[in-house]
């Protein structure tokens, strides 16, 4: 979603295009602000900075402090806005019909939302086109614009975190899955995004209010411990929490199974791979649940596989946590128009 407020002159547009050979992406999450800076040099995309900054209180107007290694003119904002909407739907376009109006109507949102999207597959004649629609509350958009109203980096675009991570997947793994039907899951603390792709075309996408936080709350209630202890138990496996984990994930697992059956029928194929990213992707509890419902061993992938300069720039302290940066990498790639 482009955040430009007005059209630029040709001169300013050319300057912006040159500056956008470098773009910072900030993924605002409850566990911290994942930051990635990418540079585009001809046909190469280089990692020039990466970090996880302390979490900020956006409602209080807190702005993350950026180190010099992340300095940039423009940035892509990545968010899991609570009231955001997303959907893949079909629509047969009539003459002079506006894409944004179609998206607004199909997502059932008012003018208090800013909408964006793209045509995934164009229908011929009277056939429906497949469309991805996204809507952000205007209040959320303005909050970020006001937060970064002065100085650099200036907001360039806004991406929904789950969709951004899926863009990063296609950049890194798209060639491998070009002929397959796969499921992508971006698992965070508060939300899980699920997408099904067939031949790299998005078939279905949804966001669930299920994440690492749900597991902690269920373990807290089942064992009578505080949040910190629940997190430790989930991490080290010192106590059998199979029952509360199953209870917490039951609605998500049921819906994922339904989605899988639907996509397999629609595409007349069989699911061949499941790929995980996000802060909770390494959780054995999530991995076991996904494997149980799909019959496939999920793969935790890195969004840095196809980027240059990673070994020289990526912080050693975050080795093994690369999947946490998937959304930020995807937002930066989209802003640089690489995906």
VEXDREN-2710 file (C-alpha; in Angstrom, 1 decimal):
% VEXDREN-2710
k/r/px/py/pz
1/UNK/0.0/0.0/0.0
2/UNK/1.5/3.3/-1.2
3/UNK/1.6/6.0/1.5
4/UNK/2.4/8.9/-0.8
5/UNK/0.0/11.8/0.0
6/UNK/0.2/13.5/-3.4
7/UNK/1.8/13.2/-6.8
8/UNK/5.4/14.3/-7.1
9/UNK/6.9/16.3/-9.9
10/UNK/8.9/14.4/-12.4
11/UNK/12.2/15.7/-10.8
12/UNK/11.1/14.6/-7.3
13/UNK/9.9/11.3/-8.7
14/UNK/13.3/10.6/-10.3
15/UNK/15.1/11.6/-7.1
16/UNK/12.8/9.2/-5.1
17/UNK/13.5/6.4/-7.5
18/UNK/17.2/6.8/-7.0
19/UNK/16.8/6.9/-3.3
20/UNK/14.7/3.8/-3.4
21/UNK/17.7/1.8/-4.4
22/UNK/18.0/1.6/-0.6
23/UNK/15.0/1.0/1.7
24/UNK/14.5/0.3/5.4
25/UNK/11.6/-1.9/6.5
26/UNK/10.3/-1.9/10.1
27/UNK/8.1/-4.7/11.3
28/UNK/6.2/-3.5/14.4
29/UNK/5.5/-6.5/16.7
30/UNK/4.8/-7.0/20.3
31/UNK/8.2/-8.7/20.8
32/UNK/10.2/-5.9/19.2
33/UNK/10.6/-3.9/16.0
34/UNK/12.3/-6.1/13.3
35/UNK/14.4/-3.9/11.1
36/UNK/15.9/-4.7/7.7
37/UNK/17.7/-2.4/5.3
38/UNK/18.1/-3.6/1.7
39/UNK/20.0/-2.2/-1.3
40/UNK/19.3/-2.8/-4.9
41/UNK/22.3/-2.8/-7.1
42/UNK/21.4/-3.7/-10.7
43/UNK/20.1/-7.3/-10.5
44/UNK/21.3/-7.9/-7.0
45/UNK/19.6/-7.3/-3.7
46/UNK/22.0/-6.8/-0.8
47/UNK/21.4/-6.8/3.0
48/UNK/22.9/-3.7/4.4
49/UNK/21.5/-3.8/7.9
50/UNK/19.4/-5.9/10.3
51/UNK/18.4/-5.7/13.9
52/UNK/15.6/-6.3/16.4
53/UNK/14.9/-3.0/18.3
54/UNK/12.9/-2.7/21.5
55/UNK/9.2/-2.8/21.2
56/UNK/7.5/0.6/21.2
57/UNK/4.1/1.9/22.3
58/UNK/2.6/3.3/19.2
59/UNK/-0.5/4.7/20.9
60/UNK/1.8/6.7/23.2
61/UNK/3.6/8.1/20.1
62/UNK/6.9/6.2/20.8
63/UNK/9.2/6.1/17.8
64/UNK/12.0/3.5/17.6
65/UNK/15.5/4.8/17.9
66/UNK/17.4/3.7/14.7
67/UNK/21.2/3.1/14.8
68/UNK/23.3/4.6/12.0
69/UNK/23.6/1.1/10.4
70/UNK/19.8/1.4/9.6
71/UNK/19.8/5.0/8.3
72/UNK/17.7/5.5/5.2
73/UNK/15.6/8.1/3.4
74/UNK/12.5/6.0/3.1
75/UNK/11.0/3.1/4.9
76/UNK/8.3/0.4/4.5
77/UNK/6.1/-0.1/7.5
78/UNK/5.0/-3.6/8.4
79/UNK/2.1/-4.0/10.8
80/UNK/-0.4/-6.6/12.1
81/UNK/-3.1/-3.9/12.6
82/UNK/-5.9/-5.5/14.7
83/UNK/-8.7/-4.2/12.4
84/UNK/-7.1/-4.8/9.1
85/UNK/-9.0/-7.0/6.5
86/UNK/-7.7/-9.3/3.8
87/UNK/-9.3/-11.6/1.4
88/UNK/-8.9/-13.4/-1.9
89/UNK/-12.2/-13.2/-3.9
90/UNK/-13.5/-13.5/-7.4
91/UNK/-15.1/-10.7/-9.4
92/UNK/-16.3/-10.2/-13.0
93/UNK/-15.4/-6.7/-13.9
94/UNK/-17.9/-4.4/-15.6
95/UNK/-17.0/-1.5/-17.9
96/UNK/-15.1/1.3/-16.1
97/UNK/-15.3/-0.4/-12.8
98/UNK/-12.6/0.8/-10.3
99/UNK/-10.5/-1.8/-8.5
100/UNK/-10.5/0.0/-5.2
101/UNK/-14.3/0.3/-5.3
102/UNK/-14.5/-3.4/-6.0
103/UNK/-12.2/-4.2/-3.1
104/UNK/-14.0/-1.9/-0.7
105/UNK/-17.3/-3.5/-1.6
106/UNK/-16.1/-7.1/-1.2
107/UNK/-14.3/-6.4/2.1
108/UNK/-17.4/-4.6/3.3
109/UNK/-15.4/-1.6/4.6
110/UNK/-16.4/2.1/4.8
111/UNK/-14.4/5.2/3.9
112/UNK/-12.8/4.9/7.3
113/UNK/-10.5/2.3/5.7
114/UNK/-7.8/2.7/3.1
115/UNK/-7.9/-0.2/0.6
116/UNK/-5.4/-1.7/-1.8
117/UNK/-4.9/-4.9/-3.7
118/UNK/-4.0/-6.6/-6.9
119/UNK/-5.5/-8.7/-9.6
120/UNK/-3.9/-12.2/-9.2
121/UNK/-5.4/-13.7/-12.3
122/UNK/-7.4/-11.8/-14.9
123/UNK/-10.7/-13.3/-16.1
124/UNK/-11.4/-13.3/-19.8
125/UNK/-14.8/-12.4/-21.1
126/UNK/-17.5/-12.9/-18.4
127/UNK/-15.2/-15.0/-16.2
128/UNK/-14.3/-13.7/-12.8
129/UNK/-10.8/-12.3/-12.0
130/UNK/-9.1/-13.5/-8.9
131/UNK/-8.3/-10.5/-6.6
132/UNK/-6.4/-10.0/-3.4
133/UNK/-7.9/-7.2/-1.3
134/UNK/-6.5/-5.5/1.8
135/UNK/-7.9/-2.8/4.0
136/UNK/-6.3/-0.8/6.8
137/UNK/-8.2/1.5/9.2
138/UNK/-7.3/5.1/8.3
139/UNK/-6.6/5.8/11.9
140/UNK/-3.8/3.2/11.9
141/UNK/-2.3/4.7/8.7
142/UNK/-2.4/8.2/10.1
143/UNK/-0.8/7.0/13.3
144/UNK/2.3/5.9/11.4
145/UNK/2.3/9.0/9.2
146/UNK/2.2/11.3/12.2
147/UNK/4.8/9.2/14.1
148/UNK/7.3/9.7/11.2
149/UNK/6.1/13.1/10.0
150/UNK/9.5/14.8/10.6
151/UNK/12.9/13.8/9.4
152/UNK/14.1/10.6/7.9
153/UNK/13.1/7.9/7.3
154/UNK/9.8/9.0/5.6
155/UNK/7.0/6.4/5.2
156/UNK/6.9/5.0/1.7
157/UNK/4.5/2.1/2.0
158/UNK/2.6/-0.1/4.4
159/UNK/2.3/-3.8/4.3
160/UNK/0.3/-6.3/6.3
161/UNK/3.0/-8.5/8.0
162/UNK/1.7/-11.8/6.9
163/UNK/1.4/-10.8/3.3
164/UNK/4.9/-9.3/3.4
165/UNK/6.4/-12.5/4.6
166/UNK/4.7/-14.4/1.8
167/UNK/6.3/-12.0/-0.7
168/UNK/9.7/-12.8/0.9
169/UNK/8.9/-16.5/0.4
170/UNK/8.2/-16.2/-3.3
171/UNK/11.5/-14.2/-3.7
172/UNK/13.5/-16.9/-1.9
173/UNK/11.7/-20.1/-2.7
174/UNK/9.4/-19.3/-5.6
175/UNK/11.5/-21.3/-8.2
176/UNK/11.3/-24.4/-6.0
177/UNK/7.5/-24.3/-5.6
178/UNK/6.6/-23.0/-9.1
179/UNK/4.8/-26.3/-9.9
180/UNK/3.5/-27.2/-6.5
181/UNK/0.6/-26.5/-4.1
182/UNK/1.9/-25.3/-0.8
183/UNK/0.8/-23.8/2.5
184/UNK/2.6/-20.8/4.1
185/UNK/2.2/-19.9/7.8
186/UNK/3.5/-16.7/9.4
187/UNK/3.2/-17.4/13.1
188/UNK/3.5/-14.5/15.6
189/UNK/2.6/-13.8/19.2
190/UNK/-0.9/-12.5/18.4
191/UNK/-1.8/-13.6/14.9
192/UNK/-1.1/-16.4/12.5
193/UNK/-1.5/-15.8/8.7
194/UNK/-2.2/-18.8/6.5
195/UNK/-1.9/-18.8/2.7
196/UNK/-2.3/-21.5/0.1
197/UNK/-0.5/-21.2/-3.2
198/UNK/-0.9/-23.2/-6.4
199/UNK/1.9/-22.7/-8.9
200/UNK/2.9/-19.6/-6.8
201/UNK/-0.5/-18.0/-7.3
202/UNK/-2.4/-17.1/-4.1
203/UNK/-5.5/-19.2/-3.8
204/UNK/-6.7/-18.4/-0.3
205/UNK/-5.4/-16.3/2.6
206/UNK/-6.7/-15.6/6.1
207/UNK/-5.5/-14.3/9.5
208/UNK/-6.3/-16.1/12.7
209/UNK/-6.3/-14.6/16.2
210/UNK/-4.0/-17.5/17.3
211/UNK/-0.4/-17.2/18.1
212/UNK/2.2/-17.8/20.8
213/UNK/0.2/-15.7/23.2
214/UNK/-2.8/-18.1/23.0
215/UNK/-0.6/-21.0/24.0
216/UNK/0.8/-19.2/27.0
217/UNK/-2.6/-18.2/28.2
218/UNK/-3.9/-21.7/28.0
219/UNK/-0.9/-23.1/29.8
220/UNK/-1.3/-20.4/32.5
221/UNK/-4.8/-21.4/33.1
222/UNK/-4.1/-25.2/33.0
223/UNK/-1.1/-25.1/35.3
224/UNK/-1.9/-22.0/37.4
225/UNK/1.4/-20.3/36.6
226/UNK/2.3/-16.8/35.5
227/UNK/3.0/-15.7/31.9
228/UNK/6.8/-15.9/32.3
229/UNK/6.7/-19.4/33.7
230/UNK/4.3/-20.5/31.0
231/UNK/6.6/-19.2/28.3
232/UNK/9.6/-21.1/29.9
233/UNK/7.6/-24.3/30.1
234/UNK/6.6/-24.1/26.4
235/UNK/10.2/-23.4/25.5
236/UNK/12.0/-26.1/27.4
237/UNK/9.4/-28.8/27.5
238/UNK/10.0/-29.4/31.2
239/UNK/6.2/-30.2/31.7
240/UNK/3.8/-32.1/29.5
241/UNK/1.5/-29.4/28.1
242/UNK/0.0/-31.5/25.3
243/UNK/-3.6/-31.1/26.5
244/UNK/-3.6/-27.2/26.9
245/UNK/-1.7/-26.8/23.6
246/UNK/-4.2/-28.9/21.8
247/UNK/-7.1/-27.0/23.3
248/UNK/-5.5/-23.6/22.3
249/UNK/-4.8/-24.7/18.7
250/UNK/-8.0/-26.7/18.1
251/UNK/-10.0/-23.9/16.2
252/UNK/-7.0/-23.0/14.0
253/UNK/-6.2/-26.7/13.2
254/UNK/-9.8/-27.4/12.3
255/UNK/-9.9/-24.4/9.9
256/UNK/-6.6/-25.2/8.4
257/UNK/-7.8/-28.7/7.6
258/UNK/-10.9/-27.2/5.9
259/UNK/-8.8/-24.8/3.9
260/UNK/-6.5/-27.6/2.7
261/UNK/-9.4/-29.8/1.5
262/UNK/-10.9/-26.8/-0.3
263/UNK/-7.7/-25.8/-2.1
264/UNK/-6.9/-29.4/-3.1
265/UNK/-10.3/-29.8/-4.6
266/UNK/-10.2/-26.5/-6.4
267/UNK/-6.7/-27.1/-7.9
268/UNK/-7.1/-30.9/-8.3
269/UNK/-3.7/-31.4/-6.6
270/UNK/-2.3/-32.6/-3.3
271/UNK/-0.5/-30.3/-0.8
272/UNK/3.2/-30.9/-1.2
273/UNK/4.8/-28.6/1.3
274/UNK/4.2/-26.5/4.4
275/UNK/6.6/-23.6/5.2
276/UNK/6.7/-21.6/8.5
277/UNK/8.1/-18.2/9.3
278/UNK/7.6/-15.7/12.2
279/UNK/8.6/-15.5/15.8
280/UNK/6.8/-18.7/16.7
281/UNK/7.9/-20.8/13.7
282/UNK/10.6/-22.6/15.7
283/UNK/8.1/-23.8/18.3
284/UNK/7.9/-27.5/18.5
285/UNK/4.2/-27.2/19.6
286/UNK/3.2/-25.3/16.4
287/UNK/5.3/-27.6/14.2
288/UNK/3.7/-30.8/15.7
289/UNK/0.2/-29.3/15.3
290/UNK/0.8/-28.4/11.7
291/UNK/2.4/-31.8/10.9
292/UNK/-0.5/-33.6/12.5
293/UNK/-3.1/-31.8/10.4
294/UNK/-1.2/-31.8/7.1
295/UNK/0.8/-35.0/7.3
296/UNK/3.8/-33.1/6.2
297/UNK/6.9/-32.0/8.1
298/UNK/6.9/-28.2/8.1
299/UNK/10.0/-26.4/6.9
300/UNK/11.2/-23.2/8.7
301/UNK/12.7/-21.1/6.0
302/UNK/15.1/-18.1/6.0
303/UNK/14.1/-14.9/4.1
304/UNK/17.8/-14.2/3.6
305/UNK/18.6/-17.2/1.3
306/UNK/18.7/-15.2/-1.9
307/UNK/20.1/-11.9/-0.6
308/UNK/23.8/-11.0/-1.0
309/UNK/26.0/-9.8/1.8
310/UNK/24.2/-11.6/4.6
311/UNK/27.3/-13.3/6.1
312/UNK/28.9/-9.9/6.5
313/UNK/25.9/-8.0/7.9
314/UNK/23.5/-10.3/9.7
315/UNK/24.1/-10.1/13.5
316/UNK/25.5/-13.2/15.0
317/UNK/23.2/-12.8/18.0
318/UNK/20.2/-13.6/15.8
319/UNK/21.6/-16.7/14.1
320/UNK/19.0/-19.3/14.0
321/UNK/16.2/-16.7/14.2
322/UNK/16.2/-15.6/10.6
323/UNK/12.5/-16.5/10.1
324/UNK/11.6/-13.7/12.5
325/UNK/12.6/-11.2/9.8
326/UNK/10.5/-12.6/7.0
327/UNK/7.8/-9.8/7.1
328/UNK/10.4/-7.0/7.2
329/UNK/12.4/-8.5/4.3
330/UNK/9.2/-8.9/2.3
331/UNK/8.1/-5.4/2.9
332/UNK/11.5/-4.1/1.8
333/UNK/11.5/-6.2/-1.3
334/UNK/8.0/-5.0/-2.2
335/UNK/9.0/-1.4/-1.7
336/UNK/12.0/-1.9/-4.0
337/UNK/9.6/-3.5/-6.5
338/UNK/11.7/-6.7/-6.5
339/UNK/8.5/-8.8/-5.9
END
